[in-house]
Amino acid sequence: MAERSDATDGFIFTWTIENICMFFSPKFPLKRLTELGIVSSETLISSPSFVLKFLPHIEWDLNLRPSDNVNSEHIDICLHRNSSSPRACEIKWQLKLLSCNGRVIAETNYPQVHTFKPGMSKALSFKLRFQNILKEKLLIKCTLWPVRDKDTEEVISREILSLYENELFTDAELHSRGAAFKTHKAILYARWPKLAEKLSGHPISKCILDVEPSVLEAMIKFAYSGKLDPLNYELSSKLHAAAVQYEFAQLKSKQCSPVCKWKARTRTKQQKISFQWRIQEFSSLTANASLYSDIFPDNILSGCAWQLSLCMMSTSAVVQTFKIFLQKVSRGDSRPIFVKSKINVSTCEETFQTTEFFLQNEIHECAIVTTNPISDLELKCKFHFGDFSTFSEVTYIRCDFSSNRNSICPYFSSDLRNLFKDEIEPDIELISDSTTYRVHRAILCARSPVFCRMFQSESAESSIIICDMNAITTRALLIFLYSGDLAEYTDDYVAKQVYDAAIKYEISTLKAKCISYLHANMTNENVSGVLLFAGGRNETELYRNAQNFLDSCMDEVFATNGWKLLLEYNPHLAATCLQELMMKKRRKRKQTTNGEEASKKK
């Protein structure tokens, strides 16, 4: 069963970075800026934090940083999870970089899938040329999707809800204005912990809630299924009020309309200064003569003062050549300053533009000009000063009011998995090899008909010995029963063992999950084992998939130890498989030949 998510589950974060060109000057590439300590090698610029609609309690951000790639034109764009929530989560995400006019500069070829733990970052590297960002604005569009098996989620939701409906192994009661509802403390601990804490201190596990019975029942059903039935406005508002009053955090977040689009802007702090410098009797200047403009400050940034100077290089009756320099004349603070200059000279059509970094009180050349002698000269000067500090703001948020309220909340399966992991309120022990697993009868009964029959016939037993599975397989089976996921340590061997356990305990969704895993993880080395496994268990579709894999890389597979073992232990299967492939190719050649002959006759 393939992992999938609907397009409607997607979340789009668009991050606009303005005045970005100072970080990508050809004279000072990122690698050089990092060496000088002007920018951090860890993070160049960070976006504002955002929250995904399908993971409402985890904050994320994007950040740019210099790439480890030897090519200085590369940058890394990182998706960073900055929440302290202990849950690991799997995300599918894709990036697209656009210029200010919407032209695509770079993009990932296909979505990336990563598992994020708290504080973890994943980076994608992009080649970003200076000429692509001359307009000083870069747009980064990040689209994110949950990686969820919705079919399995629906099965878990339906089966766990059946615990409440059948009142099997209940151990707690909730009361509301004369109505009583039998529940399971373990489910409440997993899904509604604040209420479960009150139950734990009560000797007979009863709790009275001052809400209408219909409201309480809707809250209980949400705890068991992760879903809300379609509600009218009045009941919806009462449900939200009750969730707030009784601290049902998951229900509160489910009641709120999720955000599906988020836009933010980050700008580097800059000051713009423009003025005109008029020089009278310019033609009278001699070679090596120097002139100085008035001093002008950049009070917003660094408290520095600046001055232009003009130096006459040579002069004659027909031509004059001079240079224009910019100098920092007072230190201000010690931060490096990025300066972008634009100077127009009244005697020529050319515009002189430069970008420079001032690390100390240096002098940098802005222009070298050759012109006809004139009596008065006018310079139109524009300067952008930046000190690499940034500030960010959220500019747009769009809520998805049309989202399906009956969808399963994002933490449902992980809440149940944590119930197993943390061994909260267990009522029975499963012993496999020498390992003891403390679990919950109700959940195992809901998920497996075999466990249900076993516990009903042995209801007084406090522990059961599992003789036909090792501890690793038992744990993998339990993880699936609680969460619908395969264990993180699953490999070919474990998947095959768990498949056999799924047959014994009549868990069809787990069987399909194991088949899907084996199909998705075929290699040259293991495809022979998959053929043997599928052939021995009459898994026709998996067998054909393995056969097609073999056909696509036959020489490589024949060289593996896996194929040699197949020839040794089941030569008949190997021969049958090859014979079927040869017949398939023969039929295909015959169809091709017949098609060509039919075309010739026409």
Disulfide bonds with the S-S distance in Angstrom:
none
